[in-house]
């Protein structure tokens, strides 16, 4: 899935396309301009290409919110481990993201 920023944000560039890494509570996780995989409201983006990777694990929460990630990034607490610099999470994240970015190019 490719989205384009339509609203100014401190660590994203207006008009820039971003590859969505996952969806969490209807927000998009993208690599920002600092290379950090943060969550951002879907409302600040325009969807350029809605095609999602066929391997994403998708589910709907109790309030109808959507969650979708590649299998290796879908474990509970994965991004907490990533931001705590747990080596296995950091390695897994960059392997998955680099592989997907290479496929997109």
Number of C-alpha atoms within 10 A of each C-alpha: 16 18 21 19 19 16 13 11 11 8 13 20 16 15 14 12 17 22 20 20 27 24 22 20 16 19 19 26 21 21 18 17 13 8 9 12 20 14 19 18 13 16 13 17 20 16 17 13 11 11 9 15 14 7 10 18 15 16 13 13 12 7 7 10 13 15 19 22 21 19 12 14 21 16 10 8 10 18 18 11 14 18 12 11 12 13 11 11 20 16 12 14 19 11 12 15 17 11 11 14 11 8 8 10 5
